[in-house]
Amino acid sequence: MISAPERPRLRVELRGAPLQLMEALAGYEGPPKILEYLLDGPGGTGKSRGVAHVLFWLGYQYPGIRIIVVRKTRASLTESFCKTWEQDVVPAGHAMLNGPRRLNRHSYDFGNGSELILAGLDTDTRLYSTDYDVWYVQELIEISLDEHEKARRALRNWNGERRGTPGAIPFQLLVADTNPHVPWHWVNKRYAPNGPYPRLESRHWDNPALYDAARERWTPEGAAYIESLSKLTGPRRERLYKGKWHQAEGLVWSSYDPAVHLVTRSEVPEIGWHFASQDWGFTAPGVLQIWGVAKGTGHLYRLHEVYRRGENVNWWAARVGEYHKRYDLRRVICDPEDADAISIFNEHLGTPAGNHEPMARIAQPANNKRASSGVGDIGGLDLVRQYLAERRLFLVRDANEHVDLGRPSEGIRGLSDLGLPDRTEQEVEGYVFKKRSYGQLAAKSGEREIDLTDDSVPDHGCDALRYAVMFAHNRDLSDPPPPKRFPPNSRGALYGHDLSD
């Protein structure tokens, strides 16, 4: 057990919103009550790291408290908060770092009776039936208002057995951080100016890693980061660079709602069959999406995604081969602009075992029709919009695998570090139509002017998504029938052949 005099002595520079939060809690002298705060600002401003330092302080300031850290999914918590907590907050060699690795860790023990518990709303079903003193939500826009308000009801521990005694925590704390999103989001409304719950704004110069306050200038890392953000376009620039809650004008798929269409893996129903879609890329990102078609309904679920730069066709074919072993993919629907790449794909993939078509023919060109030309002839943009509106298309959270982290040793930063999308759901919210003057002819024959999308915004994942929906819609979505077999005890049955072989 660590006694009070042995608490770690840390020299931490807090600025902006995290500093305001620390000062408010350290100076609190009011009656026992639930305090609620939101730290709001674009990514890279140091919100989460600052809150983590405040939680570390609280754990030692009030021995015996119970702190819970929550995100929508447990997987995202592992690679965000846990990484920051272990690398940037807890002193090296501290006993709380002993034990399971991040993925399998349930909590961190301060050694003085205080405990920090980790939880994802997708896997932990008894969160709201347990008592806590502090509840911290990372990336609040990911969860619903109902889930957030339930957290207030779980703040009822009051330091457990020390309740009411000298030194017990004098408040219960509900704190969250978030990046900006659309103006009408419930988070933006709940924490409106002059509302009952304080909203602490965080900006890039509040992050000591980005801005040198003593010299009043950006650090080399900060200068590079701010320059990359300044070159963004559309809503990503407004949100990530300026910190504004912004809705893009002219959205292609305005029926997309992350609260509806972005689901956890536990919400995916039984899948009948699988296929993949591929958008080529090298300097720009290439995207591979693995899709599941739900049994009975035919609803589409993007189960996995690879969104990455700098990889050749053979590398992508190897990834498809890995997924084929897991899911027995029926097709890989590819960007038709590169027939040579499709041929290389098929040559690399070879022929699998089983009763489906040889894998050498599994890759095929996608239907790249974007615009609808009349009744009964729907284009990809309209079809995706229809599937979203009818709630027949869903994206699984934390689906991104083989994340593009760049090559730091060569000075190449990852997509996220550059402020660029690194998954399809980030593209969708900025995928807009091109603004064209009235009466100007469309760039491609047979394409309506309104169906031209803005080529300055990232659309690699959106293209792969469009290929997938067009493919699934234009073929039978019913569950595939079982393969026909030779009669029992026949030579074909003994060799395991299908009648169609």
Helices and strands as residue ranges (DSSP letters): G 4-6, H 16-26, E 33-40, H 47-61, E 66-71, H 74-79, H 81-84, I 85-89, G 95-97, G 102-104, E 107-109, E 115-120, G 127-129, E 134-138, G 140-142, H 145-154, G 160-162, E 171-178, H 186-190, E 199-201, G 204-206, E 211-212, E 217-218, H 220-230, H 234-236, I 237-241, H 258-261, E 262-263, G 265-267, E 271-279, E 286-294, E 300-308, H 313-327, E 332-334, H 339-349, G 359-361, E 363-365, H 380-389, E 393-396, E 400-401, E 406-407, G 408-410, E 412-413, H 424-428, G 449-451, H 460-473, H 491-495
